Amino acid sequence: MKLFEKDSPSGEVLLTWWNQLQNKNGDRATLQRCNTPAETVYLPVSQILLSKIKDCEDINFKLSFDRVCALAGILSHIKENTNQSFAKQISQKKQGSEQSLISDIRFRRLLQYSNIVDDDFFFQKIIRVIHHVDRKVNIGDLFYSLYFWGDKVKKQWAYEYYGTNNKSENEIDEQSTLIAQGANNE
């Protein structure tokens, strides 16, 4: 089971926090007003998510506090949790059109960003993309992808976006590698 999936301990904590956030308009609005990942660190609602994830039994690596807080800010923009992967979702065709929700060139620009904490523009672009999909996103998939953002996740997104994904070959089941990369990207 992958970290942050809905049936994993970390996924259950993440979804519980997000569901509670939906009923806290003030906290949600405060997170949504954050323009940079750094701004999210100073908010109690981000710290609550951090403290809960930090204590999950499936988190057996050094957690990046800044990434979790930044992702709290991003999750505040989501109004509905879905089951489809984020990359596959943004590749879907607009109704009555042959164009994807997010164009190929915009998608490739997203892949050029280094990480969610160090790049304010990446933080802002992901939020814009969330709004392009009517704020309906797979929370666990997005959290996992952005937390472990790197070459393996970018390739997985490309496979899913372009429809060439072969789960048996391309499944990101190398969590130890991603965890090690995540811990080293501090």
Beta strands, then each sheet from edge to edge (+ up, - down):
strand 1: 80-81
strand 2: 136-137
sheet 1: 1+ 2+
end
